[in-house]
Amino acid sequence: MRGAEVADAVVVGGGTVGGWCAWFLRRAGLARVVLVERAQLGKGASSRAAGMVRAQGGTAWAVRLGMWSQDFYRTQRERAGVDSGFVALGYLMPAFSQAQVDQAKARVAMQSGLGLDVSWLSVEEADALLPAMAPGRHLGGSYAPGDGYVDPARNVAAYIAACVRDGVVVLERTELLGLRRGTGGGVEGVETSGGLISTGRVVLTGGPELAEVGARAGTRVAVGGARHQVAVTEPDPRLAPDQVKMAFDLSEGVYWRPEDGGLLFGMSNPFEPPGPATEIDWSYLDKVRHRVAELVPGTAGLGLRRVWAATIDYTPDHLPILGPALDEGGAPIVGVTVASAGGHGMMWGPAVAQIAADLATSGTSEVLDVSDLGLDRFDRDGRSRLVPDPIALPFPSRTTAKPEVAATREKGTTQR
Ligand SMILES: Cc1cc2nc3c(=O)[nH]c(=O)nc-3n(C[C@H](O)[C@H](O)[C@H](O)COP(=O)(O)OP(=O)(O)OC[C@H]3O[C@@H](n4cnc5c(N)ncnc54)[C@H](O)[C@@H]3O)c2cc1C
């Protein structure tokens, strides 16, 4: 903490959103940016992600956040010194029913209108492009050649390197305890386990723990955490990147991509109540594994090299949160910005981080108009007035451990 008692900005949470936000603030010219992390940088969801990076979203917000983030990843080495291992492999979202075909074609029109390189592939075109997929199982799909994946561990290394290189003050093993507010209500400092940091500018992140971070800061944030599982099969030549590319099973909410010669696949159980992930759900994993083997037959009978479960962040409407912290009466806490990527931190993280930095410095952002994406869209029970983005994992619809989960969502709208 020595020398860090006064800051031009304090960013809470050292995941990909907080890490890149601190770096963007420093690059915006703030002399003293302090990044406060309870554990170690990247110890939250960011190091445990699957790395899927998709601009094929279900809303204009999602598409724009995805496109901006992909641009960032493509130019990151020149801008930040280290890349995040982004590979633009191409991403198919197959449709399994006529309703899904119609929805997907409407999305392609919306996405193309925003400048995304995306098109509808017939069954024959998709089979030719992704020969590892079982033929005749889907009715065609939307395909974006620029969608791809990052290496989440390398992304953590990249923002650490960028922050250290450009002089962000990093305080690990230091947790936010609360905010110090001035007589006018605005923020004057951040109380941490290492002492007070005086500042008039704070960005709150925290991934799946953002609700707790918010509570400590005096603001109610509708973000939850739920178990998410990822597995990687043994290598097999049939799973080479040019054979398998990236894809979704639109009906089951399982996605996959090549990894180390094998297939990485990830899933969330829509019928599971929210809460931190403490162990692997082997029976659900087994069910999904069989489904993957039906669609990518080369995975049948392969052993698993790696399996992990971790807590993923989500928002009730599957959209990001970007805006001022609000006090109990709903008034903005001057100087405090809240940022959540809503479970899409790899595909939207850089854009969310840049917007949070812009909001903290100027109150607005040229990346995206986020006036509808603030905390004021939620009621006291965390219900959003926005229509949920239909292209998201089967996250719970509430952020508390109530029995009502995403079971009521239409099948086929649960994709990563
Ligand atoms: C298994 C899994 C797979 C995923 N796959 C993908 C994917 O393929 N594509 C995609 O786009 N997204 C994916 N995600 C989601 C993505 O990882 C997250 O959206 C993203 O990492 C969130 O970043 P963050 O910086 O907001 O949060 P985090 O990375 O969780 O960082 C928050 C940090 O805040 C710290 N913190 C908490 N409380 C405090 C406090 N009081 N004081 C100080 N610090 C505190 C935590 O220690 C943590 O380090 C996946 C997530 C999981 C778990």
The ligand as an SDF file (V2000), in Angstrom:
LIG
                    3D

 53 58  0  0  0  0  0  0  0  0999 V2000
  -15.7870  -21.9980  -16.7870 C   0  0  0  0  0  0  0  0  0  0  0  0
  -16.0380  -20.6660  -17.4370 C   0  0  0  0  0  0  0  0  0  0  0  0
  -16.0030  -20.5680  -18.8170 C   0  0  0  0  0  0  0  0  0  0  0  0
  -16.2310  -19.3380  -19.4440 C   0  0  0  0  0  0  0  0  0  0  0  0
  -16.1250  -19.2490  -20.8050 N   0  0  0  0  0  0  0  0  0  0  0  0
  -16.3110  -18.0430  -21.4120 C   0  0  0  0  0  0  0  0  0  0  0  0
  -16.1750  -17.9350  -22.8250 C   0  0  0  0  0  0  0  0  0  0  0  0
  -15.8650  -18.9040  -23.5100 O   0  0  0  0  0  0  0  0  0  0  0  0
  -16.3800  -16.7120  -23.4040 N   0  0  0  0  0  0  0  0  0  0  0  0
  -16.7260  -15.6160  -22.6470 C   0  0  0  0  0  0  0  0  0  0  0  0
  -16.9200  -14.5470  -23.2260 O   0  0  0  0  0  0  0  0  0  0  0  0
  -16.8330  -15.7030  -21.3080 N   0  0  0  0  0  0  0  0  0  0  0  0
  -16.6440  -16.8750  -20.6730 C   0  0  0  0  0  0  0  0  0  0  0  0
  -16.7620  -16.9720  -19.3200 N   0  0  0  0  0  0  0  0  0  0  0  0
  -17.1510  -15.7580  -18.5690 C   0  0  0  0  0  0  0  0  0  0  0  0
  -15.9250  -14.8690  -18.3240 C   0  0  0  0  0  0  0  0  0  0  0  0
  -14.8600  -15.6340  -17.8210 O   0  0  0  0  0  0  0  0  0  0  0  0
  -16.2990  -13.7750  -17.3490 C   0  0  0  0  0  0  0  0  0  0  0  0
  -17.4060  -13.0380  -17.8560 O   0  0  0  0  0  0  0  0  0  0  0  0
  -15.1540  -12.7980  -17.0910 C   0  0  0  0  0  0  0  0  0  0  0  0
  -13.9810  -13.4780  -16.7520 O   0  0  0  0  0  0  0  0  0  0  0  0
  -15.5370  -11.8190  -16.0000 C   0  0  0  0  0  0  0  0  0  0  0  0
  -14.4430  -10.9620  -15.7990 O   0  0  0  0  0  0  0  0  0  0  0  0
  -14.4320   -9.9930  -14.5570 P   0  0  0  0  0  0  0  0  0  0  0  0
  -13.1720   -9.2430  -14.6240 O   0  0  0  0  0  0  0  0  0  0  0  0
  -15.7120   -9.2410  -14.5240 O   0  0  0  0  0  0  0  0  0  0  0  0
  -14.5010  -10.9780  -13.2860 O   0  0  0  0  0  0  0  0  0  0  0  0
  -13.3950  -11.9480  -12.6370 P   0  0  0  0  0  0  0  0  0  0  0  0
  -12.4460  -12.4750  -13.6060 O   0  0  0  0  0  0  0  0  0  0  0  0
  -14.1390  -12.9440  -11.8150 O   0  0  0  0  0  0  0  0  0  0  0  0
  -12.5840  -10.9710  -11.6990 O   0  0  0  0  0  0  0  0  0  0  0  0
  -13.1870  -10.3620  -10.5850 C   0  0  0  0  0  0  0  0  0  0  0  0
  -12.1140  -10.1770   -9.5250 C   0  0  0  0  0  0  0  0  0  0  0  0
  -12.6400   -9.4060   -8.4530 O   0  0  0  0  0  0  0  0  0  0  0  0
  -12.0140   -9.8430   -7.2850 C   0  0  0  0  0  0  0  0  0  0  0  0
  -12.7870   -9.4080   -6.1340 N   0  0  0  0  0  0  0  0  0  0  0  0
  -13.9650   -9.8960   -5.6740 C   0  0  0  0  0  0  0  0  0  0  0  0
  -14.3390   -9.2460   -4.5720 N   0  0  0  0  0  0  0  0  0  0  0  0
  -13.3930   -8.3150   -4.3210 C   0  0  0  0  0  0  0  0  0  0  0  0
  -13.2140   -7.3340   -3.3020 C   0  0  0  0  0  0  0  0  0  0  0  0
  -14.1090   -7.1710   -2.3020 N   0  0  0  0  0  0  0  0  0  0  0  0
  -12.1140   -6.5530   -3.3350 N   0  0  0  0  0  0  0  0  0  0  0  0
  -11.2030   -6.6950   -4.3200 C   0  0  0  0  0  0  0  0  0  0  0  0
  -11.3190   -7.6220   -5.3140 N   0  0  0  0  0  0  0  0  0  0  0  0
  -12.4020   -8.4140   -5.2970 C   0  0  0  0  0  0  0  0  0  0  0  0
  -11.9590  -11.3480   -7.4450 C   0  0  0  0  0  0  0  0  0  0  0  0
  -10.9680  -11.9250   -6.6100 O   0  0  0  0  0  0  0  0  0  0  0  0
  -11.6330  -11.4830   -8.9300 C   0  0  0  0  0  0  0  0  0  0  0  0
  -10.2570  -11.6420   -9.1770 O   0  0  0  0  0  0  0  0  0  0  0  0
  -16.5180  -18.1790  -18.6610 C   0  0  0  0  0  0  0  0  0  0  0  0
  -16.5390  -18.2860  -17.2720 C   0  0  0  0  0  0  0  0  0  0  0  0
  -16.3140  -19.5080  -16.6520 C   0  0  0  0  0  0  0  0  0  0  0  0
  -16.3260  -19.5960  -15.1590 C   0  0  0  0  0  0  0  0  0  0  0  0
  1  2  1  0
  2  3  1  0
  2 52  2  0
  3  4  2  0
  4  5  1  0
  4 50  1  0
  5  6  2  0
  6  7  1  0
  6 13  1  0
  7  8  2  0
  7  9  1  0
  9 10  1  0
 10 11  2  0
 10 12  1  0
 12 13  2  0
 13 14  1  0
 14 15  1  0
 14 50  1  0
 15 16  1  0
 16 17  1  0
 16 18  1  0
 18 19  1  0
 18 20  1  0
 20 21  1  0
 20 22  1  0
 22 23  1  0
 23 24  1  0
 24 25  2  0
 24 26  1  0
 24 27  1  0
 27 28  1  0
 28 29  2  0
 28 30  1  0
 28 31  1  0
 31 32  1  0
 32 33  1  0
 33 34  1  0
 33 48  1  0
 34 35  1  0
 35 36  1  0
 35 46  1  0
 36 37  1  0
 36 45  1  0
 37 38  2  0
 38 39  1  0
 39 40  1  0
 39 45  2  0
 40 41  1  0
 40 42  2  0
 42 43  1  0
 43 44  2  0
 44 45  1  0
 46 47  1  0
 46 48  1  0
 48 49  1  0
 50 51  2  0
 51 52  1  0
 52 53  1  0
M  END
$$$$
